[in-house]
C-alpha cells in the first residue's frame, strides 16, 4: 500500500499562511491518529536571504554552523513595530524539535531586518548521515552484512556500527537525513517494494556501573522525533545496542542519537563543515490574530 496527497488542489487550498499540522486518522475515529506531519504555508511577499557563517563562540568554531538572515518587509505588510513584531524561525534538515523559534531581529535598516548573533541561530554541524541501502534483495549492498529470507519475509542485517565521536569527518554524500522508497527489481516502486526487517547494532563497551545511555535511531525514518519504537535495547553481555525496524525497501539516512544524555552526539561526531539543509521562515502578525509567514528561503 502506498498513499500520497498533493496540496494544494482545486478542492483543498489553504487561504491563510502559517504553520499547519497534516493529520491522518482512521475513518470515523478522529482521535485514532495514524500519522501527523508539520507543514508550512508561506507567502512570497518578502525577500529573504540566508547565509551560513562561522560560529562566534571559540568552543564552537570546529563543531557548529551559524545562520545569518535578512528579510525585506513587503509593502503589503504594515507594522508599527517591526523590531518587536517580526520573528524568524530556522529548521535544520527536517528537525523541528531543535529549531530556532521566534528569533527577534538584531537591527532594522530601512525596510530590511537582519537576524544574527542570537545563540539560537547556532546549530551543531552534526555528522554525515549513516545509510541503509535496502533497494535490492539479490545482493548485499555496502553496509549490509547478511541478507536472508524466511516465511516472514526478507531480513537485512546491517554491519555492526561503532562510535564516530572522535573520528575525522567523512566526505561521503548523504540525503540530509531523508529516505527514498525504491527497489532495483521492479517498476512502480511505491507499490512493488517489500517491507523488510532491518537489524541495527551499535557497539558500546560499558565501563563501571553507570547506566547505558538511551540510544535512538533518528532521521526522517523516525519522523524527526524520538519515539519508543526507535529506541535501541542495550545487551550488557554483548556490550551492544540492538534494534529491529520494519522498513519499506529503499535508501535510508539515519544517526544514533542520545537525547537524554549531556550531548545528542555521544556516538556521532560534530563538524562545522558538514553540509546541512536549512529553511528560514519570517513571521509577522495579522490583524485577525494570526501569524502570517511572509517569507521563506532555503539553504542547501
N, C-alpha and C positions, 0 to 999 in steps of 0.2 A: 504494500500500500504506500502511496506517496501523495501527499496533499500539498497544495500551494495556493496562495491567494495574492492577487495583484491589487495594489492600492496606489492611486485612485482608479476607479472605474466610473462608468456612466451612472451606476446605481449607488456607488459608495465613494464620496469625495468629501474629505474634511473641509469645513468652511472657516475654521479658526486655526491659526498656527499655534504650536506649543508642544508639550510632552504628552504622549499618549501611551496607554497600555493596550496591546492587542491580546485579548483573552479568548482562548478556545476552550469551550466546556462541552460536556456531554448533552445531547439533545434533551430538553425538558428539565434539566437539573443544572441551573446556572452556578450553584455552589460547588459542583464537581468539576474542577478546573483540570484540564488535560495539560495545557501549557500556557505560559504567559511571556510575552516579549515586549520590550520597550521599543518605541519608535518616536521620531521627532518630525513634525511637520513644520517646515520653515519657509519664510518669505525671502525672496531675492531682492529685497528693497535696500539693503545696506551693504556697502563694500567692506569685506572683511579680509584681512591678510594675517597669516600665521607664519612665524619663523621659529626655527629651532636654534637655541643658543647655549653657550657654555654655562654650566652651573655656577652660581655665585659663591656658595659655601666651599671652602677649601677641601673639606672632607667629602664633598660630593662630586668633585670635578671628574673623577675617573668612573663614577658609577651612575650619575644622574644626567637627565636632559631637562632643559628649561624652555618653557614656551613664552614667547612674546607675541601679542596680538594687537592689532589696531582695527578699529571699526569706525567707518564714516556714517554718521547719522543721516538717514534718508529724510528728504523734505516732507514726507508723509507722516513722520513721527514728530509730534510736538511735545516737548518735555520742558518743564520749568527748572528741573534739577537733574541734568544728565549724569552728573558725577554720583548722585545718590540713587538714581532710578535705574540706570542701565547696569547690567551684570553679564559676566562671561562664565560659561561652563566649558570645560575641556575634558574629553574622554580619550584615554589611550587604548588603542586597539578596540575591543568591544566591551571593556570593563567599566560599568557604571559604579561599582562599589568603590573603586579607587579614584573616581573622577574629581577634578577641581570644580566645585559647585559655587555659583553665586559670587564670583570674584569681582570686587569693585575695581573701577578703573584707577590708574595711578595719576593720570592728568588728562586735561582736555585742551586741545589746541584747535581753535576754530570749530569745525563740526567733527573733528577726528578725536576719538577716545583711544588712549593707549593703556594696555593691560600688561604689566610686567612687575618683577621683583616680589610679587606675592609668593610666600613659601608654598602655597598650594599649587603653583604652576611649575614646580619641580617634580619630575617623575623619575623613578628608577628606570634606567635603560633596560633592566632585566637581562635576559639571555636569549640567544637564538632558540627557537622552539624545537623540542624533540618531535619526532614524527613517527607515525604508524602507517605503513603502506599496506593496505588491505585490499588492493584492487584485483589481485589475482589469486585463485586457488590452485593454479597449475605450477607455481614455483614459489620459492621463499624469497621475498623481496629483502632488500637491505634492512636490517634491524629485526627481522623475524627469524628466530632460532629454530622453530618447529611448526610444521603445518600438518594438521591431522583432521580426519573426518570420522564421525560416529553417527549413531542413529539420531542424535540431537542436532546434527549439522556440523559445520566447519569450526575448527578452533585454531587460533593464531597464538603461538607462544612467543612473546616479544623477548629479544635479547636482554639479559639481566642488566639493569641500569645501575649506574654509580653516581655519586655526588659530583657535581661540576663546580662546587662552591669556589674552589681555588684554581680552576683551570683557566687557560688562556681562552679568549673569545674565539668562537667558531666562525668561519666565514661562509657556511652553507646557507643557501636561500631557504625561506620558510613562507608560510601563509599568514603570518601575524596572528597565529592562534586559531585560525578558522579551519574548516574542513570542507571537503567536496565529496559528494556521493558519486561513485564511479566503479566500474569494473572493466577488465580487459577482454572479457569473453563475449559480451552481448551488447546489442544496441539498446536504446531506450533504457539507459542505466538507472533511471529513477525507480522503475518497476522490475527490472531484471536483477538488480543487485541483491545479494543474500544478506541476512542478518547473521553475524558470526560472533563467537565468543573470543574475546581478546584478553589474554592473560598478561598482566603487567607485574613486574617485580623490580624492587629497588633495594640494593644492598646497603645495610647500615649496621656497623658494629657499635653496639650499645655498651658503653663502659660505665661501671659503677651501678648505683641503684636508681639513677634518675629515670623518670618515665619517658618512653619514646615519644617524640612529637607526633601530633596528628598530621598526617600527610594526605593531601588531596590531589587527584588528577584533575587538572584545571585547563580551561580553554573554552572555545565555542562548544566542544563536546559536553561540557558541564553547564552550558548556558551562561558562562562567565560568572558562576556562583560556586559555592562550596556545599553542595548537597551531600547528605549522608551516603547516598548511593555511590559517591565518588571518593569516599574516604577509605584509604588503604588500611589493611589489617597487618599489625606487626607480629612476626613469629620470632620469639626470643631464641628458640632452638636453632633456627636457620639464620638469625640476625638479618632478617629480610622483611620488607614490606611487600604485601601482595594484594592484588585486586583483579577481579574478572569483570569486564564490562561487555554487554552485548551491543555491538555497533553495526550499522549498515555498511556494507563494503564501500571503500573509498580511501581517501588520504586525509589523515588527521594530524593536526598540531596539538601539542599538549606540554605542560610543565608539571613538575612535582612541587607543590607549594605547601607552606605550613602557616595558615592564617592565625593560629593560636600561639605561635612562637614569637620571640622578640623580633624576628625578621621573617618575611614571607619566603626568603630565599635561602633557607637552611641548606637545601640541596642543589640550588641553582646559582649561577653567577650573576653579577650585576656589572654591566658595561655601558659606558656613556655613548659608545659609537654603534650600538645595535640599532638597526633600522626598525622603527615602530611607526604605527599609523595613528594619527591624531585627528579628532574632529572638534571644532570650536563652534559654539553657539552663542549668539548675542541675544539677550532677553531685555525687553522693555515693557513697562506696564501699559495696560489698555484701560480706557475708561469703564469698560464693562467688568473690571475686576479680574482680568486675565493677565497672564504673562505671555506676550507675543514673542515669537522667535523672529527677529527682524533681519537676521543674517546668519550665514553658516559658511564655513570653509574647512577643507580637508588638507592635511599634510601627510604625505606618504613617502 
